[in-house]
Amino acid sequence: MDPESRGGAGESRPRERADAARNRRAILDATAALLAEHGAGAVTMERVAAAAGVGKGTVFHRFGSRAGLLDEMISEMARTLRQAVTDGPPPLGPGAPPGDRLRAFLDAFAHMIADNVELVTAYRSMPPHPQRDEMHAFWGAHLTALLAEVRPDLDAEIVGSLLLAPLGGDLLPQMVRAGQRERLFAAYRQVVDSILPR
């Protein structure tokens, strides 16, 4: 989940006017609050506009549709993690041993999904994100490279995919909604640690 929303991964956003930037932030924050409090079914353009204190036309003009709004939420979430991976401090960012970076990445990825479980649930039921393949390719390549360093005896590409697969399944949202986040994270860390050298 990554690239610059509607542009390619290497493009930067055009500079926004201050009022446009405030409206954008208000809309995204209102959407996040509706998702957290009421689930994906509560996210309509009308409810988002009312919660953000802007006109419905502003939401449509900015994001085009509900799918476009949720796409931007996914993109923003993914950009934040990608920037931390590529440019942030260790152990998530460069500079830490590969095993520490791998643990930090998978922990951050699991928290990203758990912290945004209603958004991710909505995302899974929508048409594919415009940059879905690019997003997934980045995560897969990063994880594969780290695994290949710490466990060159493994098929790093497949093992990496197997480590990410549970985060996209039904177990994570079920446990988060049941109030068992920490149990889930602890068990997931045990799985990751079982693969890494001691």
C-alpha positions in Angstrom: 0.0 0.0 0.0 2.0 2.8 -1.0 2.5 5.2 -3.8 1.6 8.9 -4.2 -2.2 8.7 -4.5 -3.1 9.3 -8.1 0.4 9.7 -9.5 3.2 7.2 -9.8 5.4 6.2 -7.0 8.1 8.6 -7.9 5.9 11.7 -8.4 5.4 14.3 -5.7 2.2 16.0 -4.9 1.5 19.4 -6.3 1.5 22.0 -3.5 -2.0 22.6 -2.1 -3.6 25.9 -1.1 -3.9 26.2 2.7 -7.7 26.0 2.6 -7.6 23.0 0.3 -5.1 21.2 2.5 -7.2 21.9 5.6 -10.3 20.6 3.9 -8.4 17.5 2.7 -7.2 16.8 6.3 -10.7 17.4 7.8 -12.2 15.0 5.3 -9.7 12.2 5.9 -9.9 12.7 9.7 -13.7 12.6 9.6 -13.6 9.4 7.4 -11.2 7.8 9.9 -13.4 8.7 12.8 -16.5 7.3 11.1 -14.7 4.1 10.2 -13.4 3.6 13.8 -16.7 4.4 15.4 -19.3 2.9 13.1 -17.5 0.7 10.5 -17.2 0.9 6.7 -21.0 0.9 6.3 -21.2 4.4 7.9 -18.9 6.0 5.4 -21.1 7.8 2.9 -20.1 11.0 1.2 -22.9 12.8 2.9 -21.9 11.7 6.4 -18.2 12.4 5.7 -19.1 16.0 4.5 -21.2 16.6 7.6 -18.6 15.3 10.0 -15.8 17.3 8.3 -17.8 20.5 8.2 -17.6 20.9 4.4 -20.1 20.7 1.6 -20.8 17.4 0.0 -19.6 18.9 -3.3 -16.2 19.5 -1.8 -15.8 15.8 -0.9 -16.9 14.8 -4.4 -14.6 17.3 -6.1 -11.6 16.3 -4.0 -12.0 12.5 -4.1 -14.5 11.7 -6.9 -16.4 8.9 -5.1 -16.5 6.9 -1.9 -14.0 4.5 -3.5 -11.7 7.3 -4.3 -11.9 8.6 -0.7 -11.1 5.2 0.7 -8.3 4.7 -1.9 -6.7 7.9 -0.6 -7.0 6.7 3.0 -5.2 3.5 2.0 -2.5 5.4 0.1 -1.8 7.8 3.0 -1.5 4.9 5.4 0.9 3.1 3.1 3.0 6.1 2.2 3.6 6.7 5.9 4.9 3.2 6.5 6.9 3.2 3.3 8.6 6.4 4.2 9.5 5.0 7.6 10.9 1.9 5.9 13.0 3.8 3.4 14.0 7.0 5.3 13.0 6.6 8.9 15.2 5.7 11.9 16.2 2.1 12.7 15.2 -0.5 13.3 12.3 0.1 10.9 14.4 2.3 8.6 18.0 1.7 7.3 20.9 1.1 9.7 19.7 -1.8 11.8 20.7 -5.5 11.3 18.4 -7.2 8.8 16.8 -9.5 11.5 15.9 -6.4 13.6 14.5 -4.6 10.5 12.5 -7.6 9.6 10.9 -7.9 13.0 10.2 -4.1 13.1 8.7 -4.2 9.6 6.3 -7.0 10.3 5.4 -5.6 13.7 4.7 -2.2 12.0 2.7 -3.8 9.2 0.6 -5.8 11.7 -0.1 -2.7 13.7 -0.9 -0.7 10.6 -3.6 -3.3 9.6 -4.9 -3.6 13.2 -5.1 0.1 13.7 -7.1 0.5 10.5 -9.1 -2.7 10.5 -12.3 -1.1 9.3 -10.6 0.7 6.5 -8.7 -2.5 5.4 -12.0 -4.5 5.6 -13.6 -1.9 3.3 -10.6 -1.9 1.0 -10.8 -5.7 0.6 -14.4 -5.4 -0.7 -13.6 -2.6 -3.2 -12.3 -2.8 -6.8 -8.5 -3.0 -6.7 -6.6 0.1 -5.7 -5.0 1.9 -8.7 -1.5 1.1 -7.4 -2.3 -2.2 -5.6 0.3 -4.2 -7.6 3.0 -1.6 -7.0 2.2 -1.4 -3.3 2.3 -5.2 -2.8 5.5 -5.5 -4.9 7.3 -3.0 -2.6 6.3 -4.8 0.6 7.1 -8.2 -0.9 10.5 -7.0 -2.2 11.5 -5.5 1.1 10.5 -8.5 3.1 12.2 -10.9 0.6 15.5 -9.0 0.7 15.6 -9.0 4.5 14.7 -12.7 4.7 17.4 -13.6 2.1 20.0 -11.9 4.3 19.0 -13.5 7.6 18.0 -17.0 6.2 19.6 -17.6 2.9 18.6 -21.3 3.2 14.9 -20.4 2.8 12.8 -19.6 -0.3 12.6 -16.0 0.9 10.0 -14.9 -1.6 7.5 -17.6 -0.6 8.2 -17.5 3.1 7.8 -13.7 3.0 4.4 -14.1 1.3 3.4 -16.6 3.9 4.3 -14.2 6.7 2.2 -11.4 5.2 -0.8 -13.6 4.3 -2.3 -13.8 7.8 -2.4 -10.0 8.0 -4.8 -10.0 5.1 -7.1 -12.7 6.3 -10.1 -12.9 8.6 -8.3 -13.8 11.8 -6.8 -10.3 12.4 -10.1 -8.3 12.2 -11.9 -11.0 14.3 -9.3 -10.8 17.1 -9.1 -7.0 17.0 -12.9 -6.6 17.2 -12.9 -9.2 20.1 -10.4 -7.0 22.0 -7.5 -9.5 21.6 -5.0 -7.3 19.8 -2.1 -8.0 22.2 -2.7 -11.7 22.1 -2.6 -11.6 18.3 0.6 -9.5 18.2 2.3 -11.7 20.7 1.5 -14.9 18.7 2.5 -13.2 15.4 5.9 -12.2 16.9 6.3 -15.9 18.0 5.8 -17.0 14.4 8.3 -14.4 13.1 10.8 -15.3 15.8 10.5 -19.0 15.0 11.9 -18.3 11.5 14.8 -16.0 12.5 18.1 -17.2 13.8 18.5 -16.9 17.6 
